[in-house]
Amino acid sequence: MLERILFDCTTLFFHKGPPVGISRVIESYFSIWRASSFVENVVFLQEESAFYFIGSDFSLKEKVSFKENDILVNMGCAWDYVGLNDVIRKLKQSNGLKFIQLVHDVIPFKYPYYIQSEACDNYTRWFVDMLSVCDGVLTISKSTERDLRNLCASAGIDMPRSEVIRYGDGLILSVEDICQRSPPFALSVGTLEYRKNQILLVNVWRKLIQSGLEGLPELILAGKDGWMNQNIVRIISTDKTLNGKIKVVENSSDDLLGALYSSCEFTLYPSLYEGWGLPISESLCFGKICLASDTSSMIEVAPGFVVHLDPFDIDAWTQQISRLILDREYRARLQSKVEQYVPALWDKSAQLVIEKIKAIAH
């Protein structure tokens, strides 16, 4: 009997507003697999403890009748859906279902203080149970796979079979003409939260303003309001020293985000820890110089094409940003390197995912 790959789109199906983070990743794959003959898209309805097929237009179809050799793949926030692991466990027992989970990161275990306690507790309970029910995992970086292996070893849990995938680069845009924005600005993309470390950039801009640096661009922080964000929006709006030099753009669509990437001077990504780091490769796809942290998976995204810095070293970031603004030759060398970057396409990433899924399932 031929196997079916069932792609769980539940996180995207119930997402409200422009897709960001994990939802945006699922949307990228869904846009490729929506008309596929070898992947069928499904959602989990928690109130019914059942899966349903969805159409290419996201309309709800008939209930899924699982067959032998079916492979269910979840790339979303499965920890948000109570009882999902139990449903999968029963399907494995009754239908021989194979289940593969994409692990984005293990932040709640490695850095629990980056996340609100309730969310952290929900995730850790789900995660340990998920490891007992899955047939294997995909990870989005070698860093995440290494962290997962260390976690399993320290907790005395058997490490499931694992395969590393690579996300595609860039945004899937619906418009070609991207407007130019004025005045000049630097861009940092990411949810406004403690882990993303935008407060470092706020402090850097404050130092540069106080130094009287000529040619300092505005700083745009593009991201929704998140948890533990250190009141960053209030700081920006009330700190007179910043003098309107920092702006926040919330809930930006992919088209608006594309416009910001296209028009910015350079990008900044000082995150403390990532499972991958999509804004780094997105920046390069738009031909923009990127300064990013030197931790976790971020050094894997584009080796040799990014300037990496310690996310706790405010002086290093201040000096590098000053140099980008003042040293034209230095900036030209970096720009020349960026223009050699070859993006990883989402359709090739989707093909790789299928190959890795089959490798685990067999």
N, C-alpha and C positions, 0 to 999 in steps of 0.2 A: 504493500500500500504506500502511495506517495505521501511524503510528509508535507504538512502545511506549516508555514511560519505565520504566527498570529502576533501582530504588532499592537501592543497595548497603548492606546492613545488617551487614556483616561485623564492624565494631568492636563493635556492640551484641551481636551473636550470641555472640561469644566473651568478652564482658565478665563478670567475676566480681564479685559483690557488688552493692550498690545502684548504679544508674547515676549517674555524676557527670560534669560537664564535657561533653565531646563526646558521650559515650554517652548522657547525659541529653537532649541536643538531638536525637539520632537517635531515641531512644525517643519523644519528643514528636511528631515527624513520623510515625513508624511507627504510633503510636496513631491517627492520622488517616487514613493511607494504607492501613492493613492490610486494609480492606474496600473499597478504591477500585477502580473499574472501569478507571481509566486509568493507575494506577501498579502495577507488580508488584515485589515485594520479593525480593531475591536475596542470596546470600552467596558469598564466594570461598573455596574450599577450596585452600589453598596446596599441599598434598601432591598434589593432582590437577591443579593449574593450570587449574581450571575453576570456573564459576559454577553454583549450584543455586538453584532457587526455594525459598522458605520460605513456610509457611502463616501464617495470622493468629495461630496459637498457637506460632509459631517452630519448627514441625516441619519437618524437611528433606524437600523434595519432589524432583521430577525434575531432571535436568541441563538447564541452559538451552541451547536451540538458537537462536542469535542469528539475527535476520532483518535484512533491509535496512531502513534508517531507524530501527533501534533506538537509543535514547539511554540510555547508562549514566551514572548520577549517583552520585558518591562524596562523602559528607559526613563520612567518618570518618578514622581514623588509617591511611591507605593506606600510609604509609611503614613500617608494621610488617610488611607482607606482601611478602616477597622474590619477585620475578618478576612482580608484578602489572602493572607498566607494560609488560613484554614481552608478556604475554598480551593486554592491551588493544591494543597496537600490531599484533599479528597479527590480532586481530578486526577492526580498522579496515581492514586490507589485504584480508582475505578476505570480510568481510560489510558493509563500509561503515559500521561502528559509529561513532556519535558519542559522545564522552566528555567529561563536564563534571565538574570537581573543585571542591568548596567549599574555599576557603582561609580558615582561621580567623585566622591571623596569620603573620607572617614573623619571629617571635622568634629562631629559630636563626641568622638572618642579621643581624638588627638588634642583638640583644643576646645573643650566644652565651654570655656568661658567666652568664646566668640559668639555663642548662641544662647537665646533665652532658655531657662532651665526646663520649662514644660516641653518645648519643642525638642530639646536635647534628649529628655527622658523618653518621649514617644519614639524618636528615631532609634535610640539604642535598643529598646525592647523589640521593635520591628526588625532591626538589622540582625540581631542574634538569631531570632526565629527564622528569618529569611535564609540565613546560611544553612539552616537545617533542612530546608525544603527545596532549595535550588539545585539544579544539576550542574551549574557553573555560573561564572560571572564574566562580564565584560568590564574592563576598566578603561578610563579615558586618557590615562597616561601611565608611564612606568612608575612615576612617583606614587600615584594612587595604588597601583598594584603592590608596590613595595610596602606602603603603609598598611594595606590590607593584610599582607603576609605577616608583618610584624604584629599586628593586632591579633590575628588568629593564634600566633605562637604564644603571645603573652597571656591570652585567655584560655589556652588549652583547647582551641577549636580547630578541627581539621580545615585546612585551606582548600576551598573548592577549586575545581579546574578553572583556569582563568586565561583570558586572551585580551591583549591590549588593542584598542582601536584608536584611530585618529579622527577627530572632527574635521569637517570641511572648513574652509576659510571663507570669509566674506559674508555679505548679506544677500538674500534673495530679494531683489527690489522690483517694484512694479512700474517704476518711472526711470527714464534715462536722463532727463534734464534735471540736473541738481543745481539749485540756486547757490550763489555765492553770498556769504554772510560777512558783514562788516560791523565793527572793526576787527582786526586780527585777533585770533583766540587760540589758546591751547585747549585740548579736550581730554577729559578723563571719563570713561564709560564704566558704569557699574552701580549696583544698588548702594544707596547711601547707608552704610553700616560700618561698625567698628572694624570688621575684618578687611574691608576694602581700603581702609586707611586713608580716606580722603582728607582727614584732618591734617595729615602731614603736608598735603599740598596747600591747604589753607594757611598753615604756618609758614611754608616756603614763600607763598605769595606775599604774606605780611612782611617777611624779611626783605624781599626784593623791592617792595614798595618803599619801605623805610630806608633802603639803601639808595634810593633815587635812581635805580636802573632805568636807563632810557630804552624805549622800544619794548617794554614789558607788555605782552599781549594780555587780553582778558583770559580768564580761566572758566571754562564751562564744564560743570559736573552734570553728566547726563545719566540719570538713574532714578528709580522710584525710591521713596522714603522707606528705609528698612529699620530693623531693630538695632538697638545699642549704637545709634549713630552719633552719640556725643553732642546732641543738639546742634548739629552742624548747620542746618538751615537757619536757625536763630542766630548763630554766631555770624554767619555771612551777612544776614540782614541788619544786624545791630552794630557790628564792628566798624566804626567810622574810618579806621585806618585802611580798611580794604577799599573804601571809596568806590564801591560799585564794580570793582575789578573781577569779582567772582559771581557767576550766575549759575542757577540750578535749572535744568530742563528735565521735568518729570514725565513719565509715561510717553516717551517718544516712540513713534512707529519706526519700523525698519527704514521707511523712506526718509523720515526726518533724521534718523541716525545716520543714514547714508549721506545726507546733505551735510551733516556736521563733520563727519569723517572727511568728506571731500574738500571742505572749506577750511579746515583747521590748519594751523602752522605745524603742529606736532602733537603726539599723544603721550599720556602719562598713566601708568598703571602700578601704583605702589602697594598693591594688595599684600597682606601678611601671609596668606596661604591660599592656594587654589588647587582644584582637581585638574584643571587645564589652564584656562585663561584666554577665552575667545577674543576679547578686545585687543589682545596683542596681535594676533594674526589678521584680524579685521583691519587694524591700522595699516599693516604692511600691504594688504590687498588694495588699499586706497593710496598706496605710495607715500605713506607718512612715517617719519621717524618716530620710534617709540622708546621711551624710557620705562623700564619695568623692574619689578623686584627680582632679586636673585635667589628666591626660595622656591621650594617644592617643584611643581610641574612647569613653572613659568620659564625655566631655562631649557625646557624640551621643545617649546612651541616653534621657535625659529632660531636655532643656534647660529651665532655669527651675524645676525641681522638686527639685534636688539641691544641697547645699552642697558646692562643690568646693574642695579644698585641695591644696597642694604635698605629694606623698608623702614628701618629705625634710624637711619643716618640722615637727619635733616640737612646737615651741612653738605653732604655729598649730592643730594638732590638740588640744593640751592646752587651749588657750583656748576653742576651739569646743565641746569636750565639757563643759568647766566651765560655759559659758554655757547649754548645753542643760539642764544639771542645775539651775542657779541662777536663770536668767532665765525666769520663767513666760510673760511676754508674748512674748518672742522665740520661745520654743518653740511657743506657740499660733499665732503667725503662720506659722511653718514648717508646722505641722500642718494649718492651714487650706489652705495651698497644696497639700500632698500629697493632701488629700482631693478635689482637683479633677482629679487625674491620671486619664486614661482609658487603661486597659491595652490593649496590642496583643494580639489573640487569636491563639493558635497555629493555628487553622484558617484565619484570614486570612493568616497568614504562610505556611502550606503552599500556599495558593492563589497567593500572590505568587511563591513558589519555582517553581511550575509555569510561570507566565507568563514568568519570567526564563529558565528552562531553554529554553522554546520560542523565546524571542527570540534566544538564543545559537545554538541549533541551526539556526535558519533564516536 
